[in-house]
Amino acid sequence: MSEEKVARDIETRKVQKLGSSSLFITLPKKWINKWSIKPGDKVILEALDDGSLRLIAEKAKTNAGKKTILVDADSLKQPLINIIPCLYILGFDEIVFETKKDFTKKDFEDILYISKHLVGAEVVENSEKKIKLECLLDTEKVGVESLLRRILNIISKRIDEVSKFLTNSNLAYQSAITNADDLRKIYLMLLRRIIGNKYQSSSMEYYRNSFILLNISILINIDYIVSKIYEIRGNFNISPNHTDMLKSIFTSINDVLDEIVMSILFPSVKRISNGFNLISQIRQNFIKIKDSLPNSFSLYLEDLVNLLENALNNSMCGIFLEDLPWIEKDLTA
């Protein structure tokens, strides 16, 4: 397995003075020639928290070199269908599988199948000895906020539909709720956007993305638990006296999910506090009807609430990345 690597040239430049207050440095000739920089061209300056100043040619930003990996399929101990999502998440634009044996029809069918479940992925070459995939998804144009909101909307809709079904035995279960494929596609897109990002981020963005990665796995588990709650719904009846309480619980669960996602995107003490208050209310209401619910249902609901609390704790960490008036940072610096 080999990966195309980007060479790094490090040079030193002396800061010079221009006029009464301006400072300047000359640009490396090799860099100018590589990107055909001419007077009047735009460049992107990115100041990082570690003292670095990154200079990016706009041409490179809009047409970055492809990240390619060549995989010896004969040496793999896992099916190709399991390997491809990993390489997709890592941000590879070209994935090439080669073999000294012949690829089977099933190999190609598996790769074609998984490529249809990865946004932007496409099989562009297929022969007995070589299969090549390209990913046309530009992660720089995919916003983390947008992907998180889409995941939140999918899970919230599932919870709404399950809540209606749980509290109304005459309501037919909505087929639209079976959206696991859509959720997984967006989930993998988000992982690729964060993990496979070709450009370094500031330390604040790095930490925030780390909390997002922690929470996205929790959200996927929450969605799974909600689907299991639906599966056992047909095994018991809910007393009419408890339907309103159950509706309230699921409404609050959706409200907590909203606070989890929004507070990690836009850190807010108020949102975090409201989230914990909602979790407390959910637990209080759950205690009131727990004895009337099957044990399996109660266990799933308890696990779901615990996951909500864990995710909210992760989102709370984002508060301390902000320059809030009551936080003093680097006291030992």
Kinemage of the C-alpha trace (Angstrom):
@kinemage 1
@onewidth
@group {chain A} dominant
@subgroup {mainchain}
@vectorlist {calphas} color= white
{ca met a 1} P 0.000 0.000 0.000
{ca ser a 2} L 1.499 3.287 -1.024
{ca glu a 3} L 0.365 6.862 -0.735
{ca glu a 4} L 1.316 9.867 -2.813
{ca lys a 5} L 3.072 12.259 -0.431
{ca val a 6} L 3.486 16.006 -0.667
{ca ala a 7} L 7.066 17.220 -0.471
{ca arg a 8} L 7.794 20.027 1.973
{ca asp a 9} L 10.441 22.670 1.305
{ca ile a 10} L 11.419 24.819 4.275
{ca glu a 11} L 13.246 28.085 3.668
{ca thr a 12} L 14.200 31.054 5.812
{ca arg a 13} L 13.373 34.631 4.883
{ca lys a 14} L 14.456 37.845 6.561
{ca val a 15} L 11.723 40.340 7.405
{ca gln a 16} L 12.422 43.685 5.741
{ca lys a 17} L 10.956 47.141 6.159
{ca leu a 18} L 9.000 48.995 3.502
{ca gly a 19} L 8.186 52.633 4.148
{ca ser a 20} L 7.612 53.870 7.675
{ca ser a 21} L 5.583 50.982 9.083
{ca ser a 22} L 5.127 48.139 6.581
{ca leu a 23} L 7.074 44.883 6.749
{ca phe a 24} L 7.581 42.422 3.896
{ca ile a 25} L 9.353 39.217 2.880
{ca thr a 26} L 10.147 37.845 -0.569
{ca leu a 27} L 8.361 34.735 -1.833
{ca pro a 28} L 10.310 31.525 -2.609
{ca lys a 29} L 11.115 31.295 -6.323
{ca lys a 30} L 10.340 27.574 -6.491
{ca trp a 31} L 6.878 28.199 -5.047
{ca ile a 32} L 6.265 31.087 -7.466
{ca asn a 33} L 7.211 28.941 -10.449
{ca lys a 34} L 5.251 25.896 -9.295
{ca trp a 35} L 1.991 27.822 -9.011
{ca ser a 36} L 2.735 30.356 -11.798
{ca ile a 37} L 2.287 33.301 -9.450
{ca lys a 38} L 2.154 36.644 -11.236
{ca pro a 39} L 1.746 40.238 -10.022
{ca gly a 40} L -1.899 40.822 -9.173
{ca asp a 41} L -2.626 37.185 -8.305
{ca lys a 42} L -4.418 36.514 -5.033
{ca val a 43} L -2.929 34.472 -2.208
{ca ile a 44} L -4.570 33.267 0.991
{ca leu a 45} L -2.979 34.052 4.358
{ca glu a 46} L -3.935 31.869 7.331
{ca ala a 47} L -2.661 32.757 10.806
{ca leu a 48} L -2.477 29.767 13.170
{ca asp a 49} L -2.412 29.756 16.961
{ca asp a 50} L 1.066 28.192 17.078
{ca gly a 51} L 2.697 31.241 15.469
{ca ser a 52} L 2.625 29.845 11.939
{ca leu a 53} L 1.516 31.904 8.973
{ca arg a 54} L 0.407 29.737 6.060
{ca leu a 55} L 0.533 31.155 2.557
{ca ile a 56} L -1.701 29.345 0.061
{ca ala a 57} L -1.812 30.022 -3.660
{ca glu a 58} L -5.426 30.592 -4.638
{ca lys a 59} L -4.818 28.285 -7.595
{ca ala a 60} L -3.806 25.550 -5.172
{ca lys a 61} L -6.861 26.144 -3.001
{ca thr a 62} L -9.203 25.801 -5.964
{ca asn a 63} L -7.303 22.976 -7.645
{ca ala a 64} L -5.461 21.105 -4.921
{ca gly a 65} L -3.380 18.106 -5.894
{ca lys a 66} L -5.205 14.814 -5.694
{ca lys a 67} L -4.569 12.546 -2.748
{ca thr a 68} L -3.999 9.086 -4.208
{ca ile a 69} L -3.442 5.653 -2.708
{ca leu a 70} L -2.438 2.412 -4.444
{ca val a 71} L -3.545 -0.766 -2.671
{ca asp a 72} L -2.209 -4.265 -3.304
{ca ala a 73} L -5.460 -6.212 -3.103
{ca asp a 74} L -3.605 -9.527 -2.780
{ca ser a 75} L -2.129 -8.491 0.573
{ca leu a 76} L -5.427 -7.428 2.136
{ca lys a 77} L -6.983 -9.602 4.803
{ca gln a 78} L -10.292 -7.740 4.645
{ca pro a 79} L -12.889 -7.590 1.859
{ca leu a 80} L -12.570 -4.569 -0.420
{ca ile a 81} L -16.068 -3.486 0.577
{ca asn a 82} L -14.787 -2.946 4.151
{ca ile a 83} L -11.610 -1.121 3.122
{ca ile a 84} L -13.098 1.510 0.824
{ca pro a 85} L -15.092 3.481 3.471
{ca cys a 86} L -11.900 3.824 5.552
{ca leu a 87} L -9.965 5.289 2.627
{ca tyr a 88} L -12.919 7.536 1.786
{ca ile a 89} L -12.959 8.904 5.337
{ca leu a 90} L -9.196 9.525 5.204
{ca gly a 91} L -9.759 11.901 2.295
{ca phe a 92} L -8.301 10.015 -0.654
{ca asp a 93} L -9.460 11.352 -4.023
{ca glu a 94} L -8.209 8.352 -5.987
{ca ile a 95} L -8.268 4.780 -4.693
{ca val a 96} L -6.571 2.215 -6.921
{ca phe a 97} L -6.718 -1.534 -6.285
{ca glu a 98} L -4.316 -3.801 -8.163
{ca thr a 99} L -3.957 -7.574 -8.165
{ca lys a 100} L -1.708 -10.182 -9.774
{ca lys a 101} L -4.698 -12.468 -9.794
{ca asp a 102} L -7.902 -11.522 -11.551
{ca phe a 103} L -10.609 -9.560 -9.783
{ca thr a 104} L -13.801 -11.588 -9.571
{ca lys a 105} L -17.221 -10.444 -10.670
{ca lys a 106} L -18.206 -10.259 -6.993
{ca asp a 107} L -15.232 -7.968 -6.265
{ca phe a 108} L -16.456 -5.497 -8.844
{ca glu a 109} L -20.084 -5.779 -7.731
{ca asp a 110} L -19.065 -5.131 -4.107
{ca ile a 111} L -17.028 -2.062 -5.050
{ca leu a 112} L -19.811 -0.743 -7.264
{ca tyr a 113} L -22.304 -1.279 -4.427
{ca ile a 114} L -20.265 0.523 -1.768
{ca ser a 115} L -19.405 3.389 -4.141
{ca lys a 116} L -23.130 4.112 -4.499
{ca his a 117} L -23.299 4.573 -0.723
{ca leu a 118} L -20.417 7.081 -0.625
{ca val a 119} L -21.321 10.583 -1.772
{ca gly a 120} L -19.138 11.620 -4.711
{ca ala a 121} L -17.495 8.213 -5.203
{ca glu a 122} L -17.453 6.642 -8.655
{ca val a 123} L -15.774 3.631 -10.296
{ca val a 124} L -13.872 5.096 -13.267
{ca glu a 125} L -11.743 2.118 -14.294
{ca asn a 126} L -12.421 -1.594 -14.161
{ca ser a 127} L -10.267 -4.398 -15.529
{ca glu a 128} L -9.154 -7.862 -14.486
{ca lys a 129} L -6.036 -6.489 -12.776
{ca lys a 130} L -7.040 -2.988 -11.720
{ca ile a 131} L -10.043 -1.176 -10.271
{ca lys a 132} L -9.960 2.574 -9.727
{ca leu a 133} L -12.357 4.778 -7.777
{ca glu a 134} L -12.467 8.546 -7.783
{ca cys a 135} L -14.132 10.745 -5.207
{ca leu a 136} L -15.416 13.989 -6.651
{ca leu a 137} L -16.528 15.343 -3.276
{ca asp a 138} L -14.669 18.571 -2.470
{ca thr a 139} L -14.600 18.530 1.319
{ca glu a 140} L -13.643 22.212 1.407
{ca lys a 141} L -17.076 23.051 -0.002
{ca val a 142} L -18.970 20.886 2.477
{ca gly a 143} L -19.737 22.719 5.701
{ca val a 144} L -19.493 20.874 9.011
{ca glu a 145} L -22.447 22.883 10.309
{ca ser a 146} L -24.603 21.892 7.336
{ca leu a 147} L -23.801 18.185 7.722
{ca leu a 148} L -24.460 18.232 11.463
{ca arg a 149} L -27.810 19.939 10.927
{ca arg a 150} L -28.785 17.325 8.342
{ca ile a 151} L -27.907 14.515 10.740
{ca leu a 152} L -29.895 16.237 13.494
{ca asn a 153} L -32.909 16.606 11.192
{ca ile a 154} L -32.861 12.926 10.197
{ca ile a 155} L -32.644 11.677 13.784
{ca ser a 156} L -35.222 14.191 15.036
{ca lys a 157} L -37.667 13.123 12.354
{ca arg a 158} L -37.167 9.480 13.309
{ca ile a 159} L -37.855 10.285 16.967
{ca asp a 160} L -40.991 12.264 16.050
{ca glu a 161} L -42.353 9.395 13.982
{ca val a 162} L -41.561 6.792 16.644
{ca ser a 163} L -43.224 8.972 19.273
{ca lys a 164} L -46.402 9.179 17.189
{ca phe a 165} L -46.369 5.448 16.574
{ca leu a 166} L -45.749 4.574 20.224
{ca thr a 167} L -48.643 6.681 21.454
{ca asn a 168} L -51.135 5.784 18.714
{ca ser a 169} L -51.580 2.090 18.012
{ca asn a 170} L -53.831 2.877 15.039
{ca leu a 171} L -51.145 4.900 13.266
{ca ala a 172} L -49.303 3.096 10.497
{ca tyr a 173} L -45.550 3.216 10.818
{ca gln a 174} L -44.038 5.569 8.256
{ca ser a 175} L -41.771 3.932 5.691
{ca ala a 176} L -39.877 7.217 5.370
{ca ile a 177} L -38.421 6.608 8.779
{ca thr a 178} L -36.183 3.852 7.423
{ca asn a 179} L -33.485 6.363 6.572
{ca ala a 180} L -30.408 4.520 7.826
{ca asp a 181} L -28.746 4.713 4.399
{ca asp a 182} L -29.138 8.493 4.164
{ca leu a 183} L -27.868 8.916 7.700
{ca arg a 184} L -24.798 6.775 7.033
{ca lys a 185} L -23.991 8.687 3.839
{ca ile a 186} L -24.014 12.014 5.657
{ca tyr a 187} L -22.137 10.501 8.608
{ca leu a 188} L -19.321 9.340 6.304
{ca met a 189} L -19.316 12.716 4.537
{ca leu a 190} L -18.826 14.445 7.881
{ca leu a 191} L -15.992 12.101 8.857
{ca arg a 192} L -14.298 12.753 5.503
{ca arg a 193} L -14.785 16.500 5.941
{ca ile a 194} L -13.062 16.499 9.335
{ca ile a 195} L -10.545 13.637 9.189
{ca gly a 196} L -9.658 13.831 5.503
{ca asn a 197} L -9.285 17.608 5.392
{ca lys a 198} L -6.201 18.481 3.346
{ca tyr a 199} L -5.588 21.743 5.154
{ca gln a 200} L -4.440 22.149 8.714
{ca ser a 201} L -6.816 23.903 11.052
{ca ser a 202} L -6.318 26.197 14.014
{ca ser a 203} L -6.038 24.608 17.429
{ca met a 204} L -9.545 25.824 18.359
{ca glu a 205} L -11.037 24.230 15.241
{ca tyr a 206} L -9.057 21.056 15.909
{ca tyr a 207} L -10.493 20.707 19.420
{ca arg a 208} L -14.017 21.554 18.283
{ca asn a 209} L -13.805 18.977 15.510
{ca ser a 210} L -12.594 16.438 18.066
{ca phe a 211} L -15.727 16.999 20.153
{ca ile a 212} L -17.846 16.748 17.010
{ca leu a 213} L -16.264 13.371 16.217
{ca leu a 214} L -17.020 12.179 19.742
{ca asn a 215} L -20.625 13.315 19.510
{ca ile a 216} L -21.348 12.091 16.003
{ca ser a 217} L -20.740 8.500 17.085
{ca ile a 218} L -23.069 9.029 20.036
{ca leu a 219} L -25.762 10.446 17.740
{ca ile a 220} L -25.524 7.389 15.492
{ca asn a 221} L -25.943 5.155 18.554
{ca ile a 222} L -28.955 7.195 19.656
{ca asp a 223} L -30.537 6.664 16.256
{ca tyr a 224} L -29.905 2.923 16.565
{ca ile a 225} L -31.565 2.782 20.000
{ca val a 226} L -34.597 4.658 18.690
{ca ser a 227} L -34.936 2.076 15.919
{ca lys a 228} L -34.778 -0.746 18.505
{ca ile a 229} L -37.515 0.940 20.547
{ca tyr a 230} L -39.724 0.804 17.477
{ca glu a 231} L -38.989 -2.889 16.954
{ca ile a 232} L -40.302 -3.849 20.403
{ca arg a 233} L -43.323 -1.525 20.208
{ca gly a 234} L -45.631 -4.286 18.984
{ca asn a 235} L -44.968 -6.403 22.066
{ca phe a 236} L -46.844 -4.227 24.561
{ca asn a 237} L -49.604 -1.684 24.961
{ca ile a 238} L -49.228 1.732 26.513
{ca ser a 239} L -51.859 2.940 28.928
{ca pro a 240} L -53.741 6.012 27.660
{ca asn a 241} L -52.858 7.653 30.968
{ca his a 242} L -49.170 7.450 30.075
{ca thr a 243} L -49.215 8.490 26.420
{ca asp a 244} L -48.915 12.204 27.187
{ca met a 245} L -45.969 11.538 29.481
{ca leu a 246} L -44.268 9.462 26.790
{ca lys a 247} L -44.843 12.191 24.210
{ca ser a 248} L -43.302 14.700 26.602
{ca ile a 249} L -40.243 12.498 27.069
{ca phe a 250} L -39.608 12.142 23.333
{ca thr a 251} L -40.225 15.841 22.726
{ca ser a 252} L -37.624 16.648 25.387
{ca ile a 253} L -35.205 14.145 23.846
{ca asn a 254} L -35.415 16.038 20.558
{ca asp a 255} L -34.912 19.330 22.387
{ca val a 256} L -31.765 17.977 24.061
{ca leu a 257} L -30.430 16.781 20.705
{ca asp a 258} L -30.877 20.292 19.365
{ca glu a 259} L -28.955 21.769 22.309
{ca ile a 260} L -26.158 19.206 21.851
{ca val a 261} L -25.620 20.028 18.187
{ca met a 262} L -26.131 23.789 18.356
{ca ser a 263} L -23.972 24.287 21.455
{ca ile a 264} L -21.039 22.484 19.872
{ca leu a 265} L -21.334 24.702 16.792
{ca phe a 266} L -22.039 27.890 18.729
{ca pro a 267} L -20.910 27.422 22.360
{ca ser a 268} L -23.576 28.676 24.735
{ca val a 269} L -23.772 28.431 28.510
{ca lys a 270} L -27.545 28.927 28.273
{ca arg a 271} L -27.997 26.023 25.848
{ca ile a 272} L -25.875 23.680 27.957
{ca ser a 273} L -27.791 24.596 31.110
{ca asn a 274} L -31.111 24.094 29.345
{ca gly a 275} L -29.941 20.718 28.050
{ca phe a 276} L -29.109 19.434 31.518
{ca asn a 277} L -32.443 20.717 32.863
{ca leu a 278} L -34.260 18.839 30.097
{ca ile a 279} L -32.370 15.625 30.888
{ca ser a 280} L -33.383 15.985 34.531
{ca gln a 281} L -37.036 16.405 33.489
{ca ile a 282} L -36.832 13.357 31.212
{ca arg a 283} L -35.567 11.208 34.074
{ca gln a 284} L -38.255 12.475 36.443
{ca asn a 285} L -41.017 11.749 33.926
{ca phe a 286} L -39.533 8.369 33.090
{ca ile a 287} L -39.638 7.304 36.750
{ca lys a 288} L -43.387 8.029 36.814
{ca ile a 289} L -44.167 5.526 34.031
{ca lys a 290} L -41.256 3.092 34.299
{ca asp a 291} L -43.251 0.389 36.111
{ca ser a 292} L -45.811 0.284 33.295
{ca leu a 293} L -43.204 -0.276 30.576
{ca pro a 294} L -41.514 -3.539 29.548
{ca asn a 295} L -38.041 -3.996 30.971
{ca ser a 296} L -36.424 -3.962 27.518
{ca phe a 297} L -38.096 -0.642 26.661
{ca ser a 298} L -36.960 0.873 29.956
{ca leu a 299} L -33.378 -0.262 29.408
{ca tyr a 300} L -33.280 1.235 25.914
{ca leu a 301} L -34.703 4.517 27.161
{ca glu a 302} L -32.215 4.671 30.047
{ca asp a 303} L -29.334 4.035 27.646
{ca leu a 304} L -30.630 6.742 25.328
{ca val a 305} L -30.777 9.332 28.112
{ca asn a 306} L -27.282 8.389 29.303
{ca leu a 307} L -25.969 8.893 25.767
{ca leu a 308} L -27.630 12.302 25.631
{ca glu a 309} L -25.900 13.277 28.856
{ca asn a 310} L -22.506 12.096 27.577
{ca ala a 311} L -22.923 14.063 24.353
{ca leu a 312} L -23.985 17.199 26.224
{ca asn a 313} L -20.902 16.917 28.431
{ca asn a 314} L -18.773 16.804 25.280
{ca ser a 315} L -20.521 19.863 23.847
{ca met a 316} L -19.992 21.717 27.121
{ca cys a 317} L -16.225 21.508 26.624
{ca gly a 318} L -16.602 23.890 23.692
{ca ile a 319} L -17.527 26.675 26.084
{ca phe a 320} L -13.956 26.771 27.330
{ca leu a 321} L -12.591 27.292 23.817
{ca glu a 322} L -14.274 30.686 23.695
{ca asp a 323} L -12.957 33.974 25.104
{ca leu a 324} L -15.644 34.354 27.736
{ca pro a 325} L -15.213 37.027 30.431
{ca trp a 326} L -15.267 34.553 33.328
{ca ile a 327} L -12.490 32.345 31.904
{ca glu a 328} L -8.806 33.019 32.498
{ca lys a 329} L -6.567 31.016 30.191
{ca asp a 330} L -2.913 30.024 30.354
{ca leu a 331} L -2.451 31.080 33.966
{ca thr a 332} L 0.901 29.288 34.087
{ca ala a 333} L 2.228 30.752 30.841
